[in-house]
Amino acid sequence: MPNAFLSGIKKAFPYISAAASLGGPFGVMAASVVGKAIGADKVTDPSSDGISNAIASAMASPEQRQALLKAEQDFQLQMAELGYKNADDLEEIAEKDRDSARNREIQVKDWMPKALGLAIMGGFLAAVFLLLTGHGKVESAMAGALVGYLSAKAELVAGYYFGSSAGSAAKDATISKIASQ
């Protein structure tokens, strides 16, 4: 999905998007809200991407689009009752969560995250190399699923060690807000 479209979804549905990016119970709540709005019991994939894809496909229908906008407003009220005054509060939780995970690693000096990160990155690079050179004898659909899965996990590892675009997006928004004042 193009970044401009994802950005539009985040602007139109800030609370749902922020909760989806947090994952865990917030992601499940967001998936449930979106699922009910589009007439499904739940979104089959409660990840940020799954929720974004569900919203994107529902945007084609004017009825579902209206239902999603109403769901965003209701979710905003629900989050306000829980003490979250704006979507930035949810983003701040996600940022603190990432920061605490990194600080834990610094303090504990645990080798396991590094070993897992190396194994995931190595597995991804090895799988891609074997498949592209023809040494990996796998059905094409299976190869696509395998590379897609490993690619997603490699992206998480890279985001953990080198930062994610969420911080960059927040910085860009702050700079934009300051420049407009």
N, C-alpha and C positions, 0 to 999 in steps of 0.2 A: 504494500500500500504506500503511495507516495507520502513523503514527509509533510507536504503542504496539506494534504487531506487529513492526516493524523493530527496536525496542529489545529485544523478546523474543528475536529472532533473534541480535542482537549479544550478549546475555547467555548464550544457550544455546551459541553457536558463536563465542566471543571471538577465537580465533586465525584462523579462516577469515574472519570479518568484518574483522578488522584487516588481514589480508593482502589481502583484496579491495579495501579502501579505499585501500591503497597503490598498487594497480595494478602495471603492469610485470611483472617476473618473479614477484613475490609473488602478484599477482592471477592470473597464469596457473597457478601452483601451486595456489592455492585453488580455481580453476575445475576443475582436473584432479581434485582430491580430491573435490569435490562431485559431479562428473560420474561418477566411478567408484562413489561411494557410491549414487547413484540409478540406476546401471545404464546410463549413457550413456558414450560415449567421452570426451566433454568437455561442459562447459556451453557452449552456443552463443554466449553473450555473457559474456566474462570480466570485465565491469565489475562494480562493487560492486552495482549494481541487478540485473544479470543473475544474479549468484550468489544474491542475496537472493530473487529471484523463483523460481529453481530450488529453493532450500531451502523456500520457502513452499509450492510445489506438491507437494513431496515429503513435507511434514509430514502430509498426509492419510493416508498409508500407514504403518501401524505398522512394517512391515519396513524401509521406506526411512528412517523417523525413527530407528530403531535403528542402521541403517547410517551415517547422518549423524553420530550421536553417537559411534560408534566411529571414524569418519573424523576427527572433531574431536580425539579423544584421540590418534590416530596422528599427526595433523598437529602437535599440541602437542609430541609427542616429537621429531618431525622438526625443528621449529623450535628446540627445546632443544638438539639436536645441533648446530645451526647457530649457537648462542650466544644465542638469544633466550629469556630465562628466563620471560617472561610476555608477554601480548598488549600490555601497555602499552609494551613495548620497540618493537613495530612501530608503534604510534601515535606514539611519540616520533620515529621515523624520518620518518614522514609530516609531522609538525609541523616538524621541522628542514628538510625538503625545501621546504616552503612558505616558511619563513622565509628560507632561502638564496636562493630565487627573488626574493623581495621585496628582500632586501639587494643582490642583483646589480643589480636595476633602479635602486636608489638610487645605487649606486656608478658604474655605467656610464652612467646617464642616457640609456638607449636609448629612442628614440621609438616603436619598432616595437610593443611590447606595448600601448602606449596607442592607437596607430593601429588595430591589430587589434581591440582591445576596443571602440573606437568603431564600427568597421565591423560587428562582430558585433551589438552592441546596436542600432545604427541599422538593420541589415538585419532584425533581429527585430521591432523596432517598426514598420518600414515594411511588412513582410509581414503582420503582424497587422492593421494599419490597412487595408491594401488588401483583405485578405480579409473583414474585418468590414464594410467599407463597400460591398462588392460590386464593387469595381474589379478585383480579382484574379480572372481567369478560369481557375480551376484545378479539377480534379476534387476532390470532397470528401475522398476517401481521400488524395490527394496533398497537399491542403492540410493535413490533419491531420498527416501525416508531416513536412511542411516546418515547420510551426509547432512540432511536438514537437522536431525536431532543433535548430531555432534557439533554442527555449526552453531546451534543455539546455545549449547553448553560452553563452547569455546568463547562465544560472545560474552557470556556471564563471567567467565574466568578473566577475560581481558578487561571487562568493566570493573571487576573487583580490584585487579592489580594496577590498572592504568586510569581508573575513573570512568564515569559514565557520562552520557550526554545530558542527563537530567540536571547536573550542576551547571553545565554550559547553558542549557536552556534557561535556567533560573537567572544566571548572570546576564544573559542577553535581555531578558525581560526587565530586569532591574535597570540596566543601562538604558534601555528604550524608555522606561518610565521617567528616569532622571532627565533624559534628553528632551522629552516632551514638556517638562515643567519649566 
